[in-house]
Amino acid sequence: MASRHPTITQPFAERAKTATHPLTRYLFRLMDLKASNLCLSADVTTARDLLSLADKVGPSIVVLKTHYDLISGWDYNPQTGTGAKLAALARKHGFLIFEDRKFVDIGKTVQMQYTAGTARIIDWAHITNANIDAGKDMVRAMAEAAAKWKERIPYEVKTSVTVGTPVSDQFDDEDVDPAADRVQGDSTQQQRLDVTSAPQRLEPREQDSRDVDGRKGSIVSITTVTQSFEPADSPRLSKTHDQGDDTVFPGIEEPPMDRGLLLLAQMSSKGCLMTPDYTRACVEAAREHPNFVMGFVAQESLNSAPEDNFIHMTPGCKLPPPGEDENGEVPGDGLGQQYNTPAKLVGLCGTDIVIVGRGIIQAGDPPSEAERYRRRAWKAYLARLG
Ligand code: BMP
């Protein structure tokens, strides 16, 4: 199957023109621009290490794969947290974020897991994946959730908060209930009066003006909340406010706001129970949802119908140590993981992107090892074009 399909010998730049999913089209162009078909599986254990690794290895990769649930110290703040910081690095270095969540459940549950909860995966991960053992309806459920998410974010609400001590005549005509906060104003500007009983912190004049029926209700501060609205496809969406993270990778626009799914069609692990029938069902499900399913996590190309142009990402990839035969055998990890070289996966099996974790992370110098993997995987792709 792999050796005969036209996509095997078609350049990524050409496949970018015919792929159905906007994010797949973008990714093929990005691969062509960066001369990279490498995905880093950033399986480190702290948020700090994750961000540092993403920053260092970012120039060599087109996809960064995460397992957010193995990261300690993951900050869930949607504006300034770990997801938003990763998004800023993705923008700076030009890569997509793939959360390797392997969703599998009834449709309603996966919708909630994907879009809500603490992690809100859909907000920061361009791509995620699913095991469809639960049935193909789950893919439809996720596709619907992603479409709704995209509809609901025509605008980002930016909120700024300022706190100040009021001047007393601001409130001369106000009837302040010391037991409750008050909200005034319209949807774009609200003033909240925080009222507490703390007379000892006030100037005498302010304290006098608040004496009502022997109660000492005192206004000690005003909080001003200002909200502004910004189109969601603005390049500034989800930016953190740290210095220096406004950089945008040159040569290509930012990715479209569409979200994409990869179906886990085959696994790299020894004794994997996914049958050929299961893999075929994945291909059927992908064809049924061309606007949401980008392709597969698989060990070989699954494009078989003439119009198929799915993208394939492949884990279980390692190179022999530098200096050894680069096409030699690589032993597994002793826990079921099996490894193949980029030459075999891309050149012979026809996959598009190799996913590498420990091969890079555990190297003495991860950025230069990532470059070694990038060069080998790209060379295998060029050789395949023949
Ligand atoms: P490593 O290169 O260190 O073996 O890591 C492989 C990564 O790919 C891990 O994050 C693992 O969860 C993931 N993975 C895999 O190894 N095989 C599969 O079939 C599917 C995966 O997602």
Residues whose N, C-alpha, C, O or C-beta is under 5 A from the ligand:
A	BS01	BMP	S41 D43 D100 Q266 M267 S268 S269 P315 G316 C317 Q337 I355 V356 G357 R358 G359
